[in-house]
């Protein structure tokens, strides 16, 4: 049923990945709060966080599946849909395991745990990227691998304030994002919107947080690795995305590992 949703509307593929990412990316390893467990984006205030603008579309399109299979939690459904979408868009198979439970609005995480598009110049923006991901327990290599999902989709001014796609294959999961970062020419866009970068055609864009991956030498070495080896990136992404979706969750173990 999830595959049919994507076949009917290919642009829903990237949106389902974003839903899985944003429901998972609120985890805080220090407090053990946030993350995909709970599916608290069903409630305000989390549903109304600026970073989650437009995700109501993805939540609503999954409702018929939830009604047809009431035994699955929203938390499992949203994360599973993200994995299915990635594979449906020619990406790697992501190991997905059930076990998440749904919680009430009292478990909503505070706003500000998801990445912003920029944070006051190159140094501040680069530090912001690390702060967001280190809070969840990721290292620099995992950060670059996960941000590579910007190969998918595009920004909308009525949601994030930014505008445009990162690549010309916005419904195909590939390492094109890394190649564009390195091989294209990026200049600050002259417009009335928030700071973003554009290529010479004005058709593609990068956020300052994307540019941080080539501004910073420690990040950049992984960008170069993934630009040159899509299989390597697929393998690293699959592991990092599984980790992201399982943060803070009591995941069911295969029966043979219980004994």
N, C-alpha and C positions, 0 to 999 in steps of 0.2 A: 504493500500500500504506500509506503514511503517513496519507493521508486516511481510509482505512478504519479505521485504529487510532483516529483521533479520532472518527469516526462511531460506532464501537463503544463508546467511553468518552470523552465530551466533556471530562471533567476531565483527561484525558491531554494535551489541547491546551496548557493553561498549564504543565503539567509538562515537556513537550518544549521549550517556550520557556525555561523555567528551566534545563534541561540545557544548551541551547545557550549561554545567558548565563553560566552558571557555569563551563563548560569554557573559555570565551573570556575571562572577566573576571579571570583570574589573571595577565594579561600585565604585565610590568614593562619600560617603555621604556628604562630605564637599563642593565639587564643583558641585555635581549633574551630573557628567559626567561618561561615560562608561556604562556598563550594557548591557542587551540583546537588549534594544531598539536601533534600527539602523542596527543591523547585519553587523557591519563594518568590520568583519573579511573577508568579500568578497574582501577587498582592502589591498594593501600594505600601510603602513608598518605592520599592525596588522596581516595579513595573514602569514607574514614571521617571526613573533616573535618566538623565540625558544620554548616557552611553547606551541605553537600551531602547532608544527611540526606533520605531519601526519593527521591533521584534514581536509586537502583538500579531503581526501578519503570520509569522512562523508558528506562534503558539496556537493561533486560531486554526491554521490549516491542519494541525495535528489533532484537533479535537475529535473529528470523526473516528480516528484510529483509537484514541483513548476510550471513546464510547463503545467501540466494537470489542475492545479488549480491556475492560475495566480493571482487570487484575494487575496490569502493569502500572507502576507509579509514573507520575508525570516526570519525576527526576530521571527514571530509567528511560522513558520514552524520548525525552529531549536529547539526552546524550547519545542514545542509540541512533536517533535520526541524524545527528551530526556525522556519525561514523558511516552510516549508509550513504549519506550525501557525498562524502569525500570519495568513497569507492565508486559511486555512480558517476562522478565527474573525472574518472580515470586516475584517481589518487590511490594510495596504498590501502590495503586492508588494515583496519584498526582493531586490535583486540578489545572487545567490549564484554564486560561482565555485569550481571544484574546484582541488585541488592540495595539500591538506594530507596529511601522512603520519602514520602511527602510530609512537609511540616506546615505550620501555620504562619501568619504574618509576623508573629512575635520573633520569628527566627530570621527575618530579613536582615542582611548585613548593612552596614552604613554605606552611604554614597562615597565615591572617591577611590574605590578599590580597583576599578578597571582603568586601563591606560587612557590618558588624554592624548590628543594629537600633537601637542607641543607643550613645553613648559619653560618658556622664557629663555630662548637662545640655545645654542648647541650643547653647552656644558650642562645646563639645567635639564634639557630634554633627554640627554643621554643618561643622566643620573636618575631621572624619573622612570625611564624604561627599566633600569636595574632595580630600582626601589620596588616597583610593581611586581616584578617577577621573582626577585629574591624573597619577598614577603611570602610567596607561595612555596619556595624551596627549589627554584630552578637555577641552573648555572648559565653562563653566557652561551654555551653551545646550544642548550635547550631553548634559550630565548630566541636565538636567530632561527632555529628550526621552526618554532611555533609561529613567529611573525611571518614566516614564508607563506602562511595561509592567505596573506594579502594578494596572492596570485588570483584569488577569487573575488568576485563582486566589485562594487564601486561605492563611493561616498555620495550622499545626497544632501543638498543644502537644507532641505526641510527636516533633516534628522540630525546629522552631526555638524552641519554648517559647512563642511567641506564638499568638494564637487569633483567627480570623475573617477574612472577606473585606474588601477595600478598597471594593468596589462591589457592587451588586446584580445585575450582569451579568458574573459572573466568567468566563464562557467567550465573551465578546464583546469584541473589541478596539475600544475607543472612547475618547474623551477624557473619559469619565465620571469617571475618577480625579481629573482636574484640577478639574472642577466640584465634586466632593465636597469636595476640600481647601478650596476657597474659599467654598462656599455652605453647607456644613454647620457644625455647632457641635461642637467637639472638646474633650473634657475627659479628664483623666487617669483611667484605669480603676482602680477600687478592687478589687484582687484579689491573690492570692498569687503571681502570675506576674511576668515582667519588665515594665518600664514600657512601656505602650502607651496609645493614646488611643482613645476610643469616641464614637460619636454619641449623641444623646439616646435612641435606641431600643435601644442596646446591641448592635445587629446588625452594625454596620460598625466597622472599626478602622483606625487609622493608626499606623505605627511612628514613634518619634521621628525617624528619618531621613527619613520622609515629611514630617513637620511642619517639618523644616529647610528644605524648599522654600518654605514661606510665612513662616517666621521671618526668613529672610535676604532682604533687598530685591533683591539681584542675581538670586537664584533666582526670587523671587516674580514678577518681571516676565515671565518666560517661562511660568510657571504660568498667569498671566492671559492671555497670548497664546494658549496652547494650549487653554485653557478656552473661549475665544471663537472658535477657528478649528481645527476638527478636521482639515481638509485640510492646513493648515500643519503641524500636529503629525505627521500621517502622513508628509509629505514629509521632515521633519527626522528623524523616527524611522527611516525607511527608510535614510537615509544614515548615521546614527549606528550603527545595528545592523549594517549591512554592514561599517563600519569596525571595530566591536567584534569581529566574527567573523573578520576578516582580519588582526588584529594579530599580528605576528610570523610570518606565513605567506608562503610562496612560492606565490603564486596564479598560475594559468595565465592568460596574456594571450590575447585573441583573436588569431587568426593574422594579421589585417590590421594589428595593432599591433606585430608582431614585426619587420617590415621597415622 
